[in-house]
Amino acid sequence: LVSEYMSTASTDNMLPKVCAQEKVFNCMFEGDNFEACGKVLVAGSQLGLHLPMSEEDFQQECSAESKRPDSAPSKPAPAAPAAEPAAPATPAESKVCPASENSVLSVVTDLSPKCFQQCPQLCGPIDSLVSEYMSSSSTDGMLPKVCGQQKVFNCMYDSDNFEACG
């Protein structure tokens, strides 16, 4: 699904595919999983994607999709507004990567703002890698760029930072 979205930048056809695997995706809302998965959902919402923020919202959307007579993959059901989660924190880049103008960087920094606070030198290189990926949807050629800045990326593996960055 992510590959399809990255290649088309379209959410058309996604809802039927997700709902066809509803049990797999329900995992996001189970037990302690929501703490981690909720961050991904909020990050997606910050990118302008409509994502359900509760198991109830998810089940309602899939139920509506399954009842549509024209639920062909090319015509997904209009998304109902999702309930807002607890107020998300201010996007991480405003705190930890203030020089970045890349709104997508928050998807990465919001996963662990503390890592970027402890290793602010990561902001520039990660910003460049995110921009490159968003323009090409390819990771080809990224490893040499990371390895070329090994000292910068080593910060994540320092014993004082590993818990926040690992």
CYANA upper distance limits for C-alpha pairs under 8 A (distance plus 0.5 A):
  1 LEU  CA      5 TYR  CA      6.63
  1 LEU  CA     14 MET  CA      7.64
  2 VAL  CA      6 MET  CA      6.48
  3 SER  CA      7 SER  CA      6.58
  4 GLU  CA      8 THR  CA      6.63
  4 GLU  CA      9 ALA  CA      8.33
  5 TYR  CA      9 ALA  CA      5.39
  5 TYR  CA     10 SER  CA      6.14
  5 TYR  CA     11 THR  CA      6.92
  6 MET  CA    134 MET  CA      8.34
  6 MET  CA    137 SER  CA      6.43
  7 SER  CA    137 SER  CA      7.10
 11 THR  CA     15 LEU  CA      8.30
 12 ASP  CA     73 PRO  CA      8.12
 12 ASP  CA     74 SER  CA      6.84
 12 ASP  CA     75 LYS  CA      7.39
 12 ASP  CA     76 PRO  CA      6.74
 13 ASN  CA     17 LYS  CA      7.31
 13 ASN  CA     73 PRO  CA      5.08
 13 ASN  CA     74 SER  CA      5.68
 13 ASN  CA     75 LYS  CA      7.11
 13 ASN  CA     76 PRO  CA      6.30
 14 MET  CA     18 VAL  CA      6.61
 14 MET  CA     73 PRO  CA      8.00
 14 MET  CA     76 PRO  CA      7.78
 15 LEU  CA     19 CYS  CA      6.46
 15 LEU  CA     62 CYS  CA      8.00
 15 LEU  CA     65 GLU  CA      8.09
 15 LEU  CA     73 PRO  CA      8.39
 15 LEU  CA     76 PRO  CA      6.42
 15 LEU  CA     77 ALA  CA      7.90
 16 PRO  CA     20 ALA  CA      6.49
 16 PRO  CA     62 CYS  CA      8.19
 16 PRO  CA     65 GLU  CA      7.36
 16 PRO  CA     71 SER  CA      7.87
 16 PRO  CA     72 ALA  CA      8.22
 16 PRO  CA     73 PRO  CA      6.33
 16 PRO  CA     76 PRO  CA      7.06
 17 LYS  CA     21 GLN  CA      7.33
 17 LYS  CA     73 PRO  CA      8.03
 18 VAL  CA     22 GLU  CA      6.69
 18 VAL  CA     25 PHE  CA      7.72
 19 CYS  CA     62 CYS  CA      5.78
 19 CYS  CA     65 GLU  CA      8.32
 21 GLN  CA     25 PHE  CA      7.04
 22 GLU  CA     26 ASN  CA      6.49
 22 GLU  CA     62 CYS  CA      8.15
 23 LYS  CA     27 CYS  CA      7.52
 26 ASN  CA     30 GLU  CA      7.40
 26 ASN  CA     55 GLU  CA      7.18
 26 ASN  CA     58 PHE  CA      8.43
 27 CYS  CA     33 ASN  CA      7.54
 28 MET  CA     33 ASN  CA      6.08
 28 MET  CA     34 PHE  CA      5.95
 28 MET  CA     37 CYS  CA      6.01
 28 MET  CA     38 GLY  CA      8.08
 29 PHE  CA     33 ASN  CA      6.69
 29 PHE  CA     34 PHE  CA      5.45
 29 PHE  CA     37 CYS  CA      8.15
 29 PHE  CA     54 SER  CA      7.17
 29 PHE  CA     55 GLU  CA      6.18
 30 GLU  CA     34 PHE  CA      6.89
 32 ASP  CA     36 ALA  CA      8.25
 33 ASN  CA     37 CYS  CA      6.44
 34 PHE  CA     38 GLY  CA      5.55
 35 GLU  CA     39 LYS  CA      7.44
 36 ALA  CA     40 VAL  CA      7.65
 37 CYS  CA     41 LEU  CA      6.85
 38 GLY  CA     42 VAL  CA      6.59
 38 GLY  CA     53 MET  CA      7.89
 39 LYS  CA     43 ALA  CA      6.55
 39 LYS  CA    110 ASP  CA      7.78
 39 LYS  CA    111 LEU  CA      7.16
 40 VAL  CA     44 GLY  CA      6.63
 40 VAL  CA    107 VAL  CA      8.21
 40 VAL  CA    111 LEU  CA      8.21
 41 LEU  CA     45 SER  CA      6.69
 41 LEU  CA     51 LEU  CA      6.84
 41 LEU  CA     52 PRO  CA      8.20
 41 LEU  CA     53 MET  CA      7.40
 42 VAL  CA     46 GLN  CA      6.70
 42 VAL  CA     88 PRO  CA      7.74
 43 ALA  CA     47 LEU  CA      7.04
 43 ALA  CA    106 SER  CA      7.79
 43 ALA  CA    107 VAL  CA      5.61
 43 ALA  CA    110 ASP  CA      7.76
 44 GLY  CA     48 GLY  CA      7.20
 44 GLY  CA     49 LEU  CA      6.02
 44 GLY  CA     50 HIS  CA      8.15
 44 GLY  CA     51 LEU  CA      7.66
 44 GLY  CA    107 VAL  CA      7.96
 45 SER  CA     49 LEU  CA      5.33
 45 SER  CA     50 HIS  CA      6.43
 45 SER  CA     51 LEU  CA      6.88
 46 GLN  CA    107 VAL  CA      8.48
 47 LEU  CA    103 SER  CA      8.40
 47 LEU  CA    104 VAL  CA      7.43
 50 HIS  CA     79 ALA  CA      7.47
 50 HIS  CA     81 PRO  CA      8.17
 50 HIS  CA     82 ALA  CA      7.97
 51 LEU  CA     82 ALA  CA      7.42
 52 PRO  CA     57 ASP  CA      5.83
 52 PRO  CA     58 PHE  CA      5.74
 52 PRO  CA     82 ALA  CA      5.79
 52 PRO  CA     83 ALA  CA      7.98
 53 MET  CA     57 ASP  CA      7.10
 53 MET  CA     58 PHE  CA      7.98
 53 MET  CA     82 ALA  CA      6.55
 53 MET  CA     83 ALA  CA      6.67
 53 MET  CA     84 GLU  CA      7.29
 53 MET  CA     85 PRO  CA      6.83
 54 SER  CA     58 PHE  CA      6.78
 54 SER  CA     82 ALA  CA      8.49
 54 SER  CA     83 ALA  CA      7.97
 55 GLU  CA     59 GLN  CA      6.59
 56 GLU  CA     60 GLN  CA      6.60
 57 ASP  CA     61 GLU  CA      6.73
 57 ASP  CA     82 ALA  CA      6.93
 57 ASP  CA     83 ALA  CA      8.05
 58 PHE  CA     62 CYS  CA      6.80
 59 GLN  CA     63 SER  CA      6.41
 60 GLN  CA     64 ALA  CA      6.59
 61 GLU  CA     65 GLU  CA      6.61
 61 GLU  CA     77 ALA  CA      8.41
 61 GLU  CA     79 ALA  CA      7.49
 61 GLU  CA     80 ALA  CA      7.69
 62 CYS  CA     66 SER  CA      6.63
 63 SER  CA     67 LYS  CA      6.91
 64 ALA  CA     68 ARG  CA      7.01
 64 ALA  CA     77 ALA  CA      7.80
 65 GLU  CA     71 SER  CA      6.74
 65 GLU  CA     76 PRO  CA      7.68
 65 GLU  CA     77 ALA  CA      6.13
 66 SER  CA     71 SER  CA      7.27
 67 LYS  CA     71 SER  CA      8.16
 68 ARG  CA     77 ALA  CA      8.13
 70 ASP  CA     75 LYS  CA      7.65
 71 SER  CA     75 LYS  CA      6.74
 71 SER  CA     76 PRO  CA      6.89
 71 SER  CA     77 ALA  CA      7.76
 72 ALA  CA     76 PRO  CA      7.69
 90 THR  CA     94 SER  CA      7.73
 90 THR  CA     95 LYS  CA      8.40
 91 PRO  CA     95 LYS  CA      7.93
 91 PRO  CA    106 SER  CA      6.30
 91 PRO  CA    110 ASP  CA      7.26
 92 ALA  CA     96 VAL  CA      6.41
 92 ALA  CA     97 CYS  CA      7.78
 92 ALA  CA    106 SER  CA      5.94
 92 ALA  CA    109 THR  CA      5.95
 92 ALA  CA    110 ASP  CA      5.73
 92 ALA  CA    113 PRO  CA      6.35
 93 GLU  CA     97 CYS  CA      4.86
 93 GLU  CA     98 PRO  CA      6.22
 93 GLU  CA    100 SER  CA      7.41
 93 GLU  CA    103 SER  CA      8.48
 93 GLU  CA    105 LEU  CA      7.21
 93 GLU  CA    106 SER  CA      5.92
 93 GLU  CA    109 THR  CA      6.95
 93 GLU  CA    110 ASP  CA      8.44
 94 SER  CA     98 PRO  CA      5.45
 96 VAL  CA    109 THR  CA      8.26
 96 VAL  CA    113 PRO  CA      7.27
 96 VAL  CA    116 PHE  CA      6.30
 96 VAL  CA    117 GLN  CA      5.92
 96 VAL  CA    120 PRO  CA      7.13
 96 VAL  CA    123 CYS  CA      8.20
 97 CYS  CA    116 PHE  CA      8.06
 97 CYS  CA    120 PRO  CA      7.54
 97 CYS  CA    123 CYS  CA      6.02
 97 CYS  CA    124 GLY  CA      8.46
100 SER  CA    105 LEU  CA      8.26
100 SER  CA    123 CYS  CA      8.16
100 SER  CA    124 GLY  CA      8.03
100 SER  CA    127 ASP  CA      7.40
102 ASN  CA    127 ASP  CA      7.47
102 ASN  CA    131 SER  CA      7.77
104 VAL  CA    108 VAL  CA      8.08
104 VAL  CA    130 VAL  CA      7.83
105 LEU  CA    109 THR  CA      6.75
105 LEU  CA    126 ILE  CA      8.25
105 LEU  CA    127 ASP  CA      6.52
105 LEU  CA    130 VAL  CA      7.05
106 SER  CA    110 ASP  CA      5.89
107 VAL  CA    111 LEU  CA      7.33
108 VAL  CA    112 SER  CA      8.06
109 THR  CA    113 PRO  CA      5.66
109 THR  CA    116 PHE  CA      7.17
112 SER  CA    116 PHE  CA      7.56
112 SER  CA    164 ALA  CA      7.05
112 SER  CA    165 CYS  CA      7.22
113 PRO  CA    117 GLN  CA      6.68
114 LYS  CA    118 GLN  CA      6.57
114 LYS  CA    164 ALA  CA      6.36
114 LYS  CA    165 CYS  CA      8.18
115 CYS  CA    119 CYS  CA      6.44
115 CYS  CA    156 MET  CA      7.69
115 CYS  CA    161 ASN  CA      7.17
115 CYS  CA    164 ALA  CA      5.42
115 CYS  CA    165 CYS  CA      5.31
116 PHE  CA    120 PRO  CA      5.50
116 PHE  CA    121 GLN  CA      8.36
116 PHE  CA    122 LEU  CA      7.11
116 PHE  CA    123 CYS  CA      7.45
118 GLN  CA    161 ASN  CA      7.13
119 CYS  CA    155 CYS  CA      6.53
119 CYS  CA    156 MET  CA      7.45
119 CYS  CA    161 ASN  CA      8.32
121 GLN  CA    125 PRO  CA      8.30
121 GLN  CA    152 VAL  CA      6.77
122 LEU  CA    126 ILE  CA      6.36
122 LEU  CA    152 VAL  CA      6.83
122 LEU  CA    153 PHE  CA      7.13
123 CYS  CA    127 ASP  CA      6.28
124 GLY  CA    128 SER  CA      6.75
125 PRO  CA    129 LEU  CA      6.74
125 PRO  CA    146 VAL  CA      8.39
126 ILE  CA    130 VAL  CA      6.53
127 ASP  CA    131 SER  CA      6.64
128 SER  CA    132 GLU  CA      6.58
129 LEU  CA    133 TYR  CA      6.57
129 LEU  CA    142 MET  CA      7.60
130 VAL  CA    134 MET  CA      6.56
131 SER  CA    135 SER  CA      6.74
132 GLU  CA    136 SER  CA      6.70
132 GLU  CA    137 SER  CA      8.35
133 TYR  CA    137 SER  CA      5.36
133 TYR  CA    138 SER  CA      6.07
133 TYR  CA    139 THR  CA      6.89
139 THR  CA    143 LEU  CA      8.46
141 GLY  CA    145 LYS  CA      7.53
142 MET  CA    146 VAL  CA      6.80
143 LEU  CA    147 CYS  CA      6.53
144 PRO  CA    148 GLY  CA      6.30
145 LYS  CA    149 GLN  CA      7.11
146 VAL  CA    150 GLN  CA      6.73
146 VAL  CA    153 PHE  CA      7.78
149 GLN  CA    153 PHE  CA      7.05
150 GLN  CA    154 ASN  CA      6.41
151 LYS  CA    155 CYS  CA      7.61
153 PHE  CA    157 TYR  CA      8.30
154 ASN  CA    158 ASP  CA      7.20
155 CYS  CA    161 ASN  CA      7.44
156 MET  CA    161 ASN  CA      6.12
156 MET  CA    162 PHE  CA      6.08
156 MET  CA    165 CYS  CA      5.93
156 MET  CA    166 GLY  CA      7.62
157 TYR  CA    161 ASN  CA      6.89
157 TYR  CA    162 PHE  CA      5.53
157 TYR  CA    165 CYS  CA      8.04
157 TYR  CA    166 GLY  CA      7.98
158 ASP  CA    162 PHE  CA      6.32
159 SER  CA    163 GLU  CA      8.26
161 ASN  CA    165 CYS  CA      6.54
161 ASN  CA    166 GLY  CA      8.48
162 PHE  CA    166 GLY  CA      5.48
